[in-house]
Amino acid sequence: MAKSSNQKTKLLHLYQILLRQTDEDHPITVAQIIQELGKYGIKAERKSIYDDLESLRQFGLDVQCRKGKTAGWFVGERDFQLPELKLLMDAVQSSRFITQKKSDALIRKLEGLASVHQARQLQRQVYVSGRIKLMNESIYYNVDKLHTAVSGQRAITFKYFDYDLERKKVFRREGRRYTVSPYGLIWNNENYYLVAFDHANREMRHYRVDKMTEIVVTSLDREGRDQYPDFQLASYGEKHFGMYRGQEMTVTLRGRRSMAGVVWDRFGQDVILVPDGEEHFTVTLPVVVSPQFFGWLFGLDGGLTITAPRAAVEEYRRKLEGALGGGE
């Protein structure tokens, strides 16, 4: 049989046909492969198909053959299995910091990693109560720039903004640029935050990535390590409830034994709980005392209470009295 003009791309088309049209539940016969190749103007014989399938197997593609009623060839193991793709798909759909437009684009790319048959199982909507997608489309590219700055240990500059009632950007500091040294990103309370050393205030702060714009990675070396020689990103995130700022304190909490899991879920399994009688325990932790921290305590309905330091106890009492109108 004379070779067609498209013969050089035959193996590439076969590779694509197997990946996109086959899986364990949807094998394809050699006759069907020849028919599919014909759509691209490629002529093929059965023997050459078998040789090509073997070449793809040697190349690393998990080409398998099944005999019986549903005989045919298909791709077995893939870089991402279907349960893994479903997990990634759910994460993309439910992530608040990814805009709807970017979510749709990422989902289409994830579908391309599965067969067309498996992709239908991925086309589902994950419902999350109260989920609102952010408006800032540039966050996707901001995160990439910030990772570049962190890995290169370089300072960045940017503008920081809020939205007004007309959903227009209102820049902080009257539009003047911030200069900070990034130390890492934290995904907290459904938002991305950059943790960085602020050059102007000479302290570690955090910024919502979706409110950052015009980010520039500079040639300046990262600063702040001399003031924070033992800085740990995970520890910073644990101390800040909802990423609210406040005064850092070492507080002692007393709780019912049933609250042990709540403490470990929030602060990690390494936290030491000290028994206090038969029904309670105490735990001493460094936290940033903020309204969000007090709100977390209040939501536990008395399961955890602050016992020290006195400054934190009094501040909590003032917040509760103020909520009742007693602070006026």
Backbone as numpy.savetxt, mean C-alpha at the origin, in Angstrom:
# Nx Ny Nz CAx CAy CAz Cx Cy Cz
6.15 -26.86 -46.35 5.31 -25.67 -46.35 6.19 -24.42 -46.35
5.92 -23.47 -47.23 6.71 -22.25 -47.30 6.44 -21.39 -46.08
7.51 -20.77 -45.59 7.36 -19.93 -44.42 6.69 -18.61 -44.77
5.80 -18.15 -43.90 5.14 -16.87 -44.13 6.06 -15.73 -43.71
5.69 -14.51 -44.10 6.52 -13.35 -43.78 6.53 -13.06 -42.28
5.54 -13.57 -41.55 5.45 -13.32 -40.11 6.05 -14.45 -39.29
6.78 -15.35 -39.91 7.27 -16.55 -39.24 8.20 -16.22 -38.07
8.94 -15.11 -38.18 9.89 -14.77 -37.13 9.20 -14.45 -35.81
7.97 -14.04 -35.87 7.25 -13.69 -34.64 6.37 -14.85 -34.14
6.50 -15.98 -34.75 5.64 -17.13 -34.41 5.76 -17.51 -32.94
6.99 -17.64 -32.45 7.19 -18.08 -31.07 6.66 -17.03 -30.08
6.80 -15.77 -30.43 6.30 -14.70 -29.56 4.78 -14.73 -29.47
4.13 -14.94 -30.62 2.67 -15.02 -30.63 2.19 -16.25 -29.87
2.90 -17.35 -30.00 2.53 -18.57 -29.28 2.64 -18.34 -27.78
3.70 -17.67 -27.37 3.91 -17.34 -25.96 2.72 -16.52 -25.43
2.31 -15.53 -26.21 1.20 -14.67 -25.80 -0.13 -15.42 -25.79
-0.35 -16.27 -26.76 -1.58 -17.06 -26.82 -1.72 -17.94 -25.59
-0.64 -18.58 -25.21 -0.68 -19.48 -24.06 -0.96 -18.71 -22.76
-0.31 -17.57 -22.60 -0.48 -16.79 -21.38 -1.87 -16.18 -21.27
-2.40 -15.68 -22.36 -3.66 -14.96 -22.32 -4.89 -15.86 -22.45
-4.76 -17.00 -23.13 -5.96 -17.79 -23.42 -6.05 -19.11 -22.66
-4.99 -19.48 -21.95 -5.02 -20.79 -21.29 -4.78 -20.68 -19.79
-5.32 -21.63 -19.08 -5.00 -21.87 -17.68 -5.38 -23.32 -17.41
-5.27 -23.75 -16.18 -5.51 -25.16 -15.86 -6.92 -25.62 -16.25
-7.87 -24.71 -16.20 -9.26 -25.06 -16.53 -9.60 -24.80 -17.99
-8.68 -24.21 -18.73 -8.95 -23.86 -20.12 -7.74 -24.18 -21.01
-7.48 -25.46 -21.24 -6.37 -25.84 -22.13 -6.74 -25.55 -23.59
-5.73 -25.56 -24.45 -5.94 -25.30 -25.87 -5.28 -26.41 -26.68
-5.93 -26.88 -27.71 -5.38 -27.97 -28.53 -4.41 -27.40 -29.56
-3.62 -28.30 -30.14 -2.67 -27.89 -31.17 -3.42 -27.32 -32.38
-4.55 -27.95 -32.72 -5.34 -27.46 -33.85 -5.82 -26.02 -33.59
-6.22 -25.74 -32.34 -6.66 -24.39 -31.99 -5.49 -23.40 -32.02
-4.31 -23.87 -31.61 -3.12 -23.02 -31.67 -2.82 -22.62 -33.11
-2.88 -23.61 -34.01 -2.63 -23.33 -35.43 -3.64 -22.32 -35.97
-4.90 -22.46 -35.53 -5.95 -21.54 -35.95 -5.69 -20.12 -35.43
-5.26 -20.02 -34.17 -4.97 -18.71 -33.58 -3.78 -18.05 -34.27
-2.75 -18.83 -34.57 -1.59 -18.27 -35.26 -1.97 -17.78 -36.65
-2.94 -18.47 -37.25 -3.40 -18.06 -38.58 -4.00 -16.67 -38.59
-4.54 -16.22 -37.44 -5.11 -14.88 -37.35 -4.05 -13.80 -37.53
-2.79 -14.17 -37.27 -1.68 -13.24 -37.43 -0.92 -13.47 -38.74
-1.51 -14.29 -39.63 -0.88 -14.59 -40.91 0.29 -15.54 -40.79
0.29 -16.33 -39.73 1.39 -17.27 -39.49 0.92 -18.69 -39.77
1.59 -19.37 -40.68 1.27 -20.76 -40.99 2.15 -21.67 -40.12
1.58 -22.78 -39.68 2.33 -23.69 -38.82 1.87 -25.12 -39.02
2.79 -26.06 -38.80 2.48 -27.48 -38.83 2.49 -28.01 -37.40
1.84 -29.15 -37.21 1.72 -29.72 -35.88 3.09 -29.98 -35.26
4.02 -30.56 -36.05 5.34 -30.90 -35.52 6.08 -29.66 -35.05
5.97 -28.58 -35.84 6.66 -27.35 -35.44 6.06 -26.76 -34.16
4.76 -26.95 -33.96 4.12 -26.47 -32.73 4.66 -27.21 -31.52
4.80 -28.52 -31.65 5.35 -29.31 -30.54 6.77 -28.85 -30.21
7.56 -28.58 -31.25 8.93 -28.11 -31.03 8.92 -26.75 -30.33
8.01 -25.89 -30.76 7.93 -24.56 -30.15 7.48 -24.63 -28.69
6.55 -25.50 -28.38 6.09 -25.67 -27.00 7.23 -26.14 -26.12
8.05 -27.04 -26.64 9.20 -27.52 -25.88 10.22 -26.39 -25.68
10.40 -25.55 -26.69 11.32 -24.42 -26.58 10.86 -23.46 -25.48
9.55 -23.20 -25.43 9.01 -22.31 -24.40 9.17 -22.91 -23.01
9.04 -24.23 -22.92 9.22 -24.89 -21.63 10.67 -24.75 -21.17
11.61 -24.94 -22.09 13.02 -24.80 -21.75 13.36 -23.35 -21.39
12.63 -22.41 -21.98 12.83 -21.00 -21.71 12.38 -20.64 -20.30
11.47 -21.42 -19.71 11.02 -21.19 -18.35 9.53 -21.07 -18.19
8.79 -21.07 -19.30 7.33 -21.02 -19.21 6.81 -22.39 -18.80
5.94 -22.43 -17.80 5.43 -23.71 -17.30 4.34 -24.24 -18.22
4.75 -24.75 -19.38 3.82 -25.31 -20.36 3.51 -26.75 -19.97
2.22 -27.05 -19.80 1.81 -28.39 -19.41 0.81 -28.95 -20.42
0.77 -30.28 -20.46 -0.14 -30.97 -21.38 -1.07 -31.87 -20.59
-2.35 -31.85 -20.97 -3.33 -32.71 -20.31 -3.96 -33.61 -21.36
-4.16 -34.85 -20.98 -4.82 -35.81 -21.86 -6.20 -36.15 -21.31
-7.03 -36.73 -22.14 -8.37 -37.09 -21.71 -9.43 -36.28 -22.43
-10.60 -36.13 -21.79 -11.71 -35.42 -22.41 -11.40 -33.94 -22.64
-10.68 -33.33 -21.70 -10.32 -31.91 -21.85 -8.83 -31.79 -22.16
-8.41 -32.51 -23.18 -7.00 -32.54 -23.55 -6.56 -31.19 -24.11
-5.29 -30.91 -23.95 -4.74 -29.68 -24.52 -3.54 -29.18 -23.74
-3.05 -28.02 -24.15 -1.88 -27.41 -23.55 -2.29 -26.14 -22.80
-1.58 -25.88 -21.70 -1.91 -24.70 -20.90 -0.71 -24.28 -20.06
-0.78 -23.06 -19.55 0.25 -22.55 -18.64 -0.16 -22.86 -17.21
0.74 -23.51 -16.48 0.46 -23.86 -15.09 0.86 -22.75 -14.14
2.06 -22.83 -13.58 2.53 -21.81 -12.65 2.81 -20.49 -13.37
2.39 -19.41 -12.74 2.65 -18.07 -13.25 3.36 -17.25 -12.18
3.87 -16.09 -12.58 4.52 -15.22 -11.60 3.56 -14.87 -10.47
2.29 -14.64 -10.82 1.26 -14.36 -9.82 0.13 -15.36 -10.01
-0.19 -16.08 -8.95 -1.32 -16.99 -9.00 -2.62 -16.21 -8.77
-3.74 -16.83 -9.13 -5.03 -16.14 -9.07 -5.35 -15.59 -7.67
-5.15 -16.36 -6.59 -5.44 -15.80 -5.26 -4.59 -14.57 -4.95
-3.33 -14.55 -5.43 -2.47 -13.40 -5.20 -2.97 -12.18 -5.96
-3.41 -12.39 -7.19 -3.95 -11.29 -7.99 -5.23 -10.74 -7.37
-6.06 -11.62 -6.81 -7.29 -11.17 -6.15 -6.95 -10.29 -4.94
-5.91 -10.69 -4.21 -5.49 -9.92 -3.04 -5.00 -8.54 -3.46
-4.18 -8.48 -4.51 -3.68 -7.20 -5.02 -4.83 -6.35 -5.56
-5.76 -6.99 -6.25 -6.91 -6.27 -6.81 -7.74 -5.64 -5.70
-7.99 -6.39 -4.65 -8.77 -5.87 -3.52 -8.06 -4.69 -2.86
-6.73 -4.80 -2.73 -5.97 -3.72 -2.11 -6.05 -2.44 -2.93
-5.96 -2.57 -4.25 -6.03 -1.40 -5.13 -7.42 -0.76 -5.07
-8.46 -1.59 -5.15 -9.81 -1.06 -5.16 -10.20 -0.40 -3.85
-9.67 -0.91 -2.74 -10.09 -0.39 -1.44 -9.17 0.70 -0.92
-8.07 0.99 -1.61 -7.12 2.00 -1.15 -7.66 3.41 -1.42
-7.78 4.17 -0.36 -8.32 5.52 -0.48 -7.34 6.45 -1.18
-6.03 6.23 -0.99 -5.06 7.19 -1.51 -4.82 7.02 -3.01
-5.34 5.97 -3.63 -5.22 5.79 -5.08 -6.50 6.32 -5.72
-6.39 7.26 -6.64 -7.57 7.84 -7.26 -8.30 6.80 -8.09
-9.58 7.07 -8.42 -10.37 6.12 -9.18 -9.76 5.87 -10.56
-9.27 6.92 -11.19 -8.66 6.78 -12.52 -7.44 5.88 -12.47
-6.57 6.09 -11.48 -5.38 5.25 -11.37 -5.74 3.84 -10.92
-6.77 3.69 -10.09 -7.23 2.35 -9.70 -7.65 1.55 -10.92
-8.43 2.17 -11.80 -8.87 1.48 -13.01 -7.70 1.06 -13.88
-6.68 1.93 -14.00 -5.52 1.61 -14.82 -4.72 0.46 -14.23
-4.54 0.46 -12.91 -3.80 -0.61 -12.26 -4.54 -1.94 -12.35
-5.86 -1.89 -12.24 -6.66 -3.10 -12.31 -6.55 -3.74 -13.70
-6.57 -2.90 -14.74 -6.40 -3.44 -16.10 -5.04 -4.12 -16.26
-4.02 -3.56 -15.65 -2.69 -4.16 -15.74 -2.64 -5.48 -14.97
-3.29 -5.52 -13.81 -3.33 -6.76 -13.04 -4.08 -7.86 -13.80
-5.14 -7.48 -14.50 -5.89 -8.45 -15.29 -5.01 -9.05 -16.39
-4.07 -8.26 -16.90 -3.18 -8.73 -17.94 -2.20 -9.78 -17.48
-2.07 -9.97 -16.15 -1.18 -10.99 -15.61 -1.86 -12.35 -15.50
-3.14 -12.40 -15.82 -3.90 -13.65 -15.76 -4.42 -13.99 -17.15
-4.97 -15.19 -17.30 -5.63 -15.54 -18.55 -6.92 -14.74 -18.67
-7.47 -14.67 -19.87 -8.73 -13.92 -20.05 -9.85 -14.54 -19.24
-9.76 -15.83 -19.01 -10.80 -16.53 -18.24 -10.68 -16.17 -16.76
-9.44 -16.15 -16.25 -9.22 -15.78 -14.85 -9.53 -14.30 -14.61
-9.28 -13.47 -15.63 -9.51 -12.03 -15.49 -10.96 -11.73 -15.16
-11.87 -12.58 -15.65 -13.30 -12.36 -15.36 -13.57 -12.50 -13.86
-12.80 -13.36 -13.20 -12.97 -13.51 -11.76 -12.41 -12.31 -11.00
-11.52 -11.58 -11.63 -10.93 -10.41 -10.99 -11.80 -9.17 -11.15
-12.73 -9.21 -12.08 -13.59 -8.06 -12.34 -14.72 -8.00 -11.32
-14.37 -7.61 -10.12 -15.33 -7.53 -9.02 -15.08 -6.25 -8.25
-16.07 -5.77 -7.56 -15.95 -4.54 -6.80 -15.88 -4.87 -5.31
-14.90 -4.28 -4.64 -14.77 -4.46 -3.19 -15.48 -3.30 -2.51
-16.46 -3.58 -1.70 -17.21 -2.52 -1.03 -16.59 -2.25 0.33
-16.22 -1.03 0.57 -15.71 -0.61 1.87 -16.55 0.57 2.33
-17.15 0.45 3.49 -18.06 1.47 3.98 -17.39 2.83 4.07
-18.03 3.85 3.46 -17.53 5.20 3.57 -16.30 5.49 2.74
-15.92 4.62 1.83 -14.69 4.81 1.07 -14.81 5.98 0.10
-13.88 6.92 0.21 -13.82 8.08 -0.67 -12.45 8.10 -1.30
-12.38 8.17 -2.63 -11.11 8.24 -3.32 -10.58 9.67 -3.30
-9.28 9.80 -3.20 -8.67 11.12 -3.20 -8.73 11.76 -4.58
-8.59 13.10 -4.61 -8.69 13.84 -5.86 -7.32 14.03 -6.52
-6.24 13.91 -5.76 -4.92 14.24 -6.27 -4.34 13.08 -7.08
-4.39 13.19 -8.40 -3.91 12.14 -9.29 -2.40 11.95 -9.21
-1.66 13.01 -8.85 -0.20 12.96 -8.88 0.41 12.14 -7.76
-0.38 11.67 -6.79 0.18 10.92 -5.67 0.94 9.70 -6.14
0.47 9.08 -7.22 1.11 7.88 -7.75 2.57 8.15 -8.11
2.81 9.31 -8.72 4.17 9.68 -9.13 4.95 10.31 -7.98
4.23 10.96 -7.05 4.89 11.52 -5.87 5.56 10.43 -5.05
4.86 9.32 -4.87 5.41 8.21 -4.08 6.70 7.71 -4.71
6.74 7.62 -6.03 7.94 7.15 -6.72 9.11 8.13 -6.49
8.84 9.43 -6.57 9.89 10.42 -6.33 10.40 10.34 -4.89
9.49 10.14 -3.96 9.88 10.10 -2.56 10.72 8.87 -2.25
10.38 7.74 -2.85 11.20 6.54 -2.67 12.60 6.76 -3.23
12.68 7.48 -4.36 13.98 7.79 -4.95 14.82 8.63 -4.00
14.17 9.62 -3.36 14.88 10.48 -2.42 15.33 9.72 -1.18
14.48 8.83 -0.68 14.83 8.04 0.51 16.01 7.13 0.21
15.94 6.40 -0.90 17.02 5.47 -1.23 18.32 6.19 -1.55
18.22 7.39 -2.13 19.42 8.15 -2.45 19.88 9.05 -1.33
19.11 9.07 -0.21 19.43 9.91 0.95 19.62 11.36 0.53
18.62 11.88 -0.19 18.65 13.25 -0.69 17.48 14.05 -0.12
17.71 15.33 0.09 16.66 16.23 0.55 15.73 16.57 -0.62
14.52 17.00 -0.30 13.56 17.39 -1.33 12.97 18.75 -0.99
12.37 19.38 -1.99 11.56 20.58 -1.76 10.19 20.34 -2.36
9.18 21.00 -1.83 7.82 20.81 -2.33 6.92 21.92 -1.80
5.74 22.00 -2.36 4.69 22.89 -1.85 3.62 22.03 -1.19
2.99 22.59 -0.17 2.01 21.84 0.62 0.69 22.60 0.61
-0.43 21.90 0.42 -1.71 22.60 0.27 -2.85 21.89 0.97
-3.95 22.61 1.12 -5.24 22.07 1.56 -6.27 22.43 0.49
-7.49 21.94 0.64 -8.58 22.31 -0.27 -9.55 23.23 0.45
-10.05 24.25 -0.27 -11.08 25.11 0.31 -12.46 24.55 -0.03
-13.51 25.31 0.29 -14.87 24.83 0.08 -15.20 24.62 -1.39
-14.49 25.31 -2.27 -14.72 25.14 -3.72 -13.79 24.09 -4.32
-13.12 23.33 -3.44 -12.18 22.28 -3.83 -10.99 22.83 -4.62
-10.62 24.07 -4.30 -9.44 24.67 -4.90 -8.28 24.57 -3.92
-7.07 24.46 -4.46 -5.89 24.33 -3.63 -5.56 25.64 -2.94
-5.29 25.56 -1.64 -4.83 26.71 -0.86 -3.48 26.31 -0.27
-2.42 26.97 -0.74 -1.08 26.58 -0.32 -0.74 27.13 1.06
-0.10 26.30 1.85 0.38 26.72 3.16 1.67 27.53 2.97
2.02 28.28 4.01 3.19 29.15 3.99 3.15 30.10 2.79
1.94 30.45 2.36 1.75 31.37 1.24 2.47 30.89 -0.02
2.55 29.60 -0.17 3.14 29.03 -1.38 4.64 28.84 -1.33
5.28 29.21 -0.20 6.72 29.00 -0.10 7.04 27.52 0.00
8.16 27.12 -0.56 8.51 25.71 -0.63 9.05 25.20 0.71
8.72 23.96 1.01 9.26 23.26 2.16 10.57 22.59 1.72
11.54 22.50 2.63 12.76 21.74 2.39 12.90 20.73 3.52
12.87 19.45 3.17 12.91 18.39 4.17 13.81 17.26 3.69
14.24 16.44 4.64 15.02 15.23 4.34 14.16 14.00 4.62
13.70 13.28 3.59 12.81 12.13 3.78 13.50 10.95 4.46
12.75 10.32 5.37 13.25 9.12 6.04 12.40 7.89 5.73
11.22 8.07 5.22 10.40 6.93 4.88 8.94 7.30 4.73
8.15 6.33 4.24 6.72 6.52 4.04 5.94 5.60 4.96
4.85 6.13 5.50 3.97 5.36 6.37 2.56 5.37 5.78
1.94 4.22 5.71 0.55 4.11 5.28 -0.29 3.98 6.55
-0.96 5.06 6.92 -1.70 5.09 8.17 -3.07 5.69 7.96
-4.07 5.07 8.55 -5.43 5.60 8.51 -5.86 5.89 7.06
-5.47 4.95 6.15 -5.85 4.99 4.74 -5.19 6.12 3.95
-4.14 6.71 4.50 -3.41 7.75 3.78 -1.91 7.45 3.81
-1.20 7.98 2.80 0.25 7.89 2.75 0.83 9.14 3.41
1.81 8.93 4.29 2.49 10.04 4.93 4.00 9.92 4.70
4.63 11.07 4.43 6.08 11.13 4.37 6.59 11.56 5.73
7.51 10.79 6.31 8.18 11.18 7.55 9.53 11.76 7.15
9.78 13.00 7.57 10.99 13.69 7.11 11.48 14.66 8.17
12.76 14.99 8.06 13.38 15.99 8.94 13.18 17.35 8.30
12.45 18.23 9.01 12.17 19.57 8.50 13.38 20.47 8.75
13.98 20.99 7.67 15.20 21.79 7.79 14.95 23.09 8.53
13.79 23.70 8.35 13.52 24.99 8.98 13.28 24.86 10.48
12.52 23.85 10.89 12.17 23.67 12.30 13.11 22.74 13.04
14.02 22.08 12.29 15.02 21.18 12.88 14.39 20.10 13.73
13.34 19.47 13.20 12.70 18.36 13.90 12.04 17.42 12.90
11.73 16.22 13.36 11.09 15.23 12.52 9.59 15.52 12.46
9.05 15.57 11.24 7.63 15.81 11.04 7.11 14.87 9.95
5.78 14.91 9.75 5.20 14.09 8.68 4.21 14.91 7.86
4.04 14.50 6.60 3.23 15.24 5.64 2.41 14.25 4.81
1.16 14.60 4.58 0.32 13.76 3.72 0.77 13.88 2.27
1.07 12.74 1.66 1.65 12.75 0.32 0.69 13.33 -0.71
-0.61 13.09 -0.55 -1.57 13.60 -1.54 -1.74 15.11 -1.47
-1.17 15.76 -0.42 -1.23 17.21 -0.31 0.09 17.86 -0.69
1.02 17.06 -1.18 2.31 17.57 -1.63 2.29 17.73 -3.14
2.93 18.80 -3.64 2.97 19.01 -5.08 4.29 19.67 -5.46
4.62 19.59 -6.75 5.86 20.16 -7.28 7.08 19.66 -6.50
7.13 18.35 -6.27 8.24 17.75 -5.53 9.50 17.74 -6.40
10.60 18.18 -5.81 11.89 18.19 -6.49 12.90 17.46 -5.62
13.54 16.42 -6.17 14.61 15.73 -5.46 15.89 16.51 -5.71
16.49 17.05 -4.66 17.67 17.90 -4.80 18.96 17.08 -4.72
20.07 17.77 -4.84 21.39 17.14 -4.70 21.91 17.28 -3.27
21.11 17.89 -2.38 21.52 18.08 -0.99 21.49 16.77 -0.23
22.49 16.54 0.61 22.52 15.34 1.43 21.42 15.39 2.49
20.95 14.23 2.87 19.90 14.15 3.90 20.43 14.64 5.24
19.62 15.39 5.96 19.97 15.91 7.28 19.13 15.23 8.36
19.50 15.47 9.62 18.71 15.00 10.75 19.26 13.82 11.50
20.22 13.10 10.93 20.71 11.91 11.60 21.48 12.26 12.87
22.11 13.45 12.90 22.84 13.83 14.11 21.89 14.11 15.28
20.68 14.62 14.97 19.69 14.88 16.03 18.87 13.65 16.35
18.72 12.75 15.38 17.94 11.52 15.56 18.79 10.31 15.15
19.86 10.02 15.92 20.78 8.94 15.52 20.14 7.56 15.54
19.12 7.38 16.36 18.48 6.06 16.49 17.06 6.07 15.94
16.79 6.95 14.99 15.43 7.10 14.49 14.93 5.80 13.84
13.71 5.38 14.22 13.07 4.19 13.66 11.70 4.58 13.12
11.49 4.32 11.83 10.24 4.71 11.18 9.04 4.02 11.83
9.17 2.73 12.13 8.05 1.97 12.72 7.67 2.54 14.08
8.68 2.90 14.87 8.40 3.46 16.19 7.69 4.80 16.08
8.09 5.60 15.11 7.44 6.90 14.89 5.96 6.70 14.58
5.65 5.74 13.70 4.27 5.49 13.33 3.42 4.97 14.48
4.01 4.15 15.35 3.27 3.60 16.49 2.89 4.68 17.50
3.75 5.68 17.65 3.51 6.72 18.65 2.42 7.69 18.22
2.27 7.90 16.92 1.33 8.90 16.41 -0.01 8.26 16.05
-1.03 8.57 16.83 -2.36 8.04 16.56 -3.00 8.86 15.46
-3.34 8.18 14.34 -3.94 8.87 13.21 -3.01 9.91 12.61
-1.70 9.82 12.92 -0.68 10.75 12.44 -0.94 12.18 12.89
-1.61 12.35 14.05 -1.81 13.68 14.63 -0.56 14.07 15.42
-0.23 15.35 15.36 0.91 15.85 16.12 0.50 16.11 17.56
1.48 16.13 18.46 1.24 16.40 19.87 2.53 16.24 20.63
2.44 16.24 21.94 3.61 16.10 22.80 3.88 14.63 23.06
5.12 14.22 22.84 5.47 12.82 23.10 5.69 12.63 24.60
5.05 11.60 25.14 5.18 11.25 26.55 5.29 9.75 26.71
5.82 9.35 27.83 5.79 7.93 28.21 4.62 7.77 29.16
3.57 7.10 28.70 2.35 6.98 29.50 2.20 5.56 30.02
1.51 5.47 31.14 1.17 4.16 31.71 -0.33 3.97 31.60
-0.73 2.86 31.03 -2.14 2.53 30.88 -2.47 1.33 31.75
-3.67 1.34 32.32 -4.16 0.19 33.09 -5.39 -0.35 32.37
-5.40 -1.65 32.15 -6.50 -2.22 31.39 -6.99 -3.55 31.89
-8.20 -3.90 31.46 -8.72 -5.22 31.77 -7.96 -6.26 30.96
-7.87 -7.46 31.47 -7.13 -8.51 30.76 -7.68 -8.75 29.35
-8.95 -8.52 29.16 -9.55 -8.72 27.84 -9.03 -7.72 26.81
-8.35 -6.66 27.28 -7.81 -5.63 26.41 -6.39 -5.93 25.94
-5.83 -7.07 26.36 -4.46 -7.40 26.00 -4.28 -7.45 24.49
-5.22 -8.08 23.80 -5.13 -8.18 22.35 -5.19 -6.84 21.66
-5.99 -5.92 22.22 -6.11 -4.57 21.66 -4.75 -3.86 21.72
-4.07 -3.99 22.85 -2.76 -3.35 23.02 -1.74 -3.96 22.07
-1.74 -5.27 21.95 -0.77 -5.93 21.07 -1.06 -5.61 19.60
-2.34 -5.52 19.25 -2.68 -5.17 17.87 -2.17 -3.77 17.51
-2.22 -2.86 18.48 -1.84 -1.47 18.22 -0.34 -1.23 18.33
0.32 -1.89 19.31 1.72 -1.58 19.58 2.69 -2.73 19.29
2.16 -3.89 18.92 3.04 -5.00 18.59 3.16 -6.03 19.72
3.58 -7.24 19.34 3.65 -8.34 20.29 4.80 -8.22 21.29
5.75 -7.31 21.02 6.89 -7.18 21.92 6.58 -6.35 23.16
5.44 -5.71 23.19 5.07 -4.88 24.34 4.84 -5.76 25.56
5.41 -5.35 26.68 5.31 -6.14 27.91 4.13 -5.67 28.76
3.23 -6.58 29.07 2.08 -6.31 29.94 2.39 -6.83 31.33
2.25 -5.97 32.32 2.56 -6.34 33.71 1.25 -6.63 34.45
1.06 -7.86 34.98 -0.17 -8.17 35.71 -0.38 -7.22 36.88
-1.63 -6.79 37.06 -2.01 -5.89 38.15 -3.26 -6.46 38.79
-3.06 -7.39 39.73 -4.20 -8.10 40.30 -4.63 -9.23 39.35
-5.78 -9.80 39.63 -6.25 -10.95 38.85 -6.92 -10.53 37.55
-7.46 -9.34 37.46 -8.27 -8.96 36.31 -7.67 -7.84 35.46
-6.52 -7.27 35.85 -5.99 -6.13 35.13 -4.50 -6.27 34.85
-4.02 -5.38 34.02 -2.59 -5.29 33.73 -2.23 -3.82 33.53
-0.96 -3.51 33.57 -0.48 -2.18 33.23 0.55 -2.30 32.11
0.69 -1.24 31.35 1.67 -1.20 30.27 2.18 0.23 30.14
3.48 0.37 29.97 4.10 1.69 29.83 4.63 1.84 28.41
4.21 2.93 27.74 4.50 3.08 26.32 4.84 4.53 25.99
5.70 4.74 24.99 5.90 6.10 24.49 4.84 6.39 23.42
4.07 7.47 23.61 3.05 7.84 22.63 3.07 9.35 22.45
2.52 9.81 21.32 2.30 11.23 21.11 0.89 11.54 21.59
0.79 12.30 22.66 -0.50 12.60 23.27 -1.22 13.64 22.42
-2.30 13.21 21.81 -3.06 14.05 20.87 -4.55 13.77 21.04
-5.41 14.59 20.45 -6.85 14.30 20.51 -7.18 12.92 19.93
-6.43 12.50 18.92 -6.68 11.19 18.33 -6.37 10.06 19.31
-5.32 10.23 20.10 -4.96 9.25 21.12 -6.07 9.15 22.17
-6.55 10.32 22.62 -7.63 10.31 23.60 -8.90 9.69 23.00
-9.14 9.97 21.73 -10.31 9.38 21.08 -10.23 7.86 21.03
-9.02 7.34 20.80 -8.81 5.88 20.78 -9.14 5.29 22.15
-8.66 5.95 23.21 -8.94 5.47 24.56 -10.44 5.51 24.86
-11.08 6.62 24.51 -12.50 6.77 24.79 -13.31 5.69 24.08
-12.90 5.35 22.87 -13.63 4.34 22.10 -13.55 2.95 22.70
-12.62 2.73 23.63 -12.49 1.41 24.28 -13.40 1.28 25.49
-14.22 2.32 25.74 -15.28 2.25 26.75 -14.74 1.85 28.13
-13.63 2.47 28.55 -13.10 2.21 29.88 -12.23 0.98 29.97
-12.03 0.28 28.88 -11.19 -0.92 28.91 -9.74 -0.60 29.21
-9.30 0.60 28.81 -7.96 1.09 29.12 -8.09 2.49 29.69
-7.34 2.79 30.74 -7.35 4.13 31.34 -5.92 4.59 31.54
-5.72 5.92 31.54 -4.39 6.49 31.79 -4.18 6.65 33.29
-3.04 6.18 33.79 -2.72 6.35 35.21 -1.51 7.25 35.42
-0.70 7.46 34.38 0.48 8.32 34.49 0.96 8.66 33.08
1.64 9.82 32.93 1.94 10.82 33.97 0.74 11.69 34.28
0.84 12.49 35.31 -0.29 13.31 35.73 -0.69 14.30 34.64
0.30 14.81 33.89 -0.02 15.79 32.85 -0.95 15.20 31.81
-0.72 13.93 31.44 -1.58 13.27 30.46 -2.96 12.99 31.05
-3.00 12.59 32.33 -4.27 12.32 33.00 -5.13 13.59 33.04
-4.50 14.71 33.42 -5.24 15.97 33.52 -5.70 16.46 32.15
-4.86 16.27 31.13 -5.23 16.69 29.78 -6.43 15.89 29.29
-6.44 14.59 29.56 -7.57 13.74 29.17 -8.84 14.18 29.88
-8.70 14.51 31.17 -9.87 14.96 31.94 -10.43 16.26 31.36
-9.54 17.18 30.98 -10.00 18.44 30.39 -10.70 18.21 29.06
-10.21 17.28 28.28 -10.85 16.99 26.99 -12.25 16.42 27.20
-12.39 15.54 28.18 -13.71 14.95 28.46 -14.67 16.00 28.99
-14.19 16.86 29.86 -15.05 17.92 30.40 -15.45 18.89 29.30
-14.50 19.19 28.41 -14.80 20.10 27.33 -15.85 19.53 26.38
-15.81 18.20 26.17 -16.78 17.57 25.29 -18.18 17.65 25.88
-18.26 17.72 27.23 -19.55 17.80 27.92 -19.99 19.25 28.14
-19.14 20.18 27.74 -19.47 21.59 27.94 -18.96 22.13 29.25
-18.26 21.28 30.01 -17.78 21.71 31.32 -16.50 22.49 31.26
-15.90 22.55 30.03 -14.63 23.25 29.94 -14.80 24.70 29.58
-16.03 25.19 29.43 -16.26 26.59 29.04 -16.25 27.48 30.27
